[in-house]
Amino acid sequence: MNKTEDKIKEVLDKIRPYLNHDGGDVKFVKFEKGICYVELQGACAGCMFADMTISNTVEEVLTSEVPEVIKVVNIKEV
C-alpha cells in the first residue's frame, strides 16, 4: 500500500458515515494514473443518485484532500 492509497482510504473513512446514514457505503478498489476506482455498495449501488454521489461528494472531497487524485470512477460504470 502506498501513501496516496492510505490518504484515499482516510478520506473515504470521513465520507463513509454520510453514506451509511442512507444505507450505503463506498469501497476503495484501486488507484491508478490519477484515477481512484471505488465501488458504491448497499443502497448507494442501485440508487438513481449514484452518479451525483460520486461526482458531487466522493470526487469533490477526494480531489480537494488528495492532490494526486484527478478523477473518481465507480467500478460499476467501467
C-alpha positions in Angstrom: 0.0 0.0 0.0 1.4 3.4 -0.9 0.9 6.8 0.8 -1.6 8.0 -1.7 -3.8 5.0 -1.2 -3.6 5.4 2.5 -4.7 9.0 2.2 -7.6 8.0 -0.1 -8.8 5.4 2.4 -8.6 8.0 5.3 -10.7 10.4 3.3 -13.2 7.7 2.3 -13.5 6.9 6.0 -14.6 10.5 6.6 -17.3 10.2 3.8 -18.5 6.8 4.8 -20.7 7.9 7.7 -22.8 10.1 5.4 -23.3 7.2 3.0 -24.0 4.8 5.9 -26.8 7.1 7.1 -28.6 6.4 3.8 -27.9 2.7 3.9 -24.9 2.8 1.5 -21.2 2.5 1.6 -18.1 3.1 -0.5 -15.2 0.6 -1.0 -11.8 1.6 -2.3 -10.8 -0.6 -5.2 -7.6 0.8 -6.7 -5.7 4.0 -7.6 -4.1 4.2 -11.0 -2.7 7.1 -13.1 -4.6 9.7 -11.0 -7.9 7.8 -11.1 -9.4 6.5 -7.9 -11.6 3.5 -8.5 -14.3 2.9 -5.9 -17.4 0.7 -5.6 -20.6 2.1 -4.2 -22.3 -0.5 -2.1 -25.6 -1.1 -0.3 -28.4 1.4 -1.1 -25.9 3.6 -3.0 -25.2 0.9 -5.5 -28.6 0.9 -7.1 -29.6 4.5 -6.3 -30.5 6.8 -9.1 -28.3 9.5 -7.5 -25.2 7.3 -7.6 -23.5 9.4 -10.3 -24.2 12.5 -8.3 -22.8 10.9 -5.1 -19.6 10.0 -7.0 -19.1 13.4 -8.6 -20.6 15.8 -6.0 -19.4 14.1 -2.9 -16.7 11.4 -3.3 -14.8 13.0 -6.2 -15.1 16.6 -4.8 -13.7 15.6 -1.4 -11.0 13.3 -2.7 -9.6 15.7 -5.3 -9.6 18.5 -2.7 -7.9 16.5 0.0 -5.7 14.2 -2.0 -4.0 16.2 -4.8 -2.8 13.0 -6.6 -6.5 12.1 -7.4 -7.8 13.8 -10.5 -10.9 11.7 -11.1 -13.1 9.1 -9.2 -14.8 6.3 -11.1 -17.4 3.9 -9.7 -16.3 0.5 -11.0 -19.9 -0.4 -11.8 -19.6 2.1 -14.7 -16.5 0.5 -16.2 
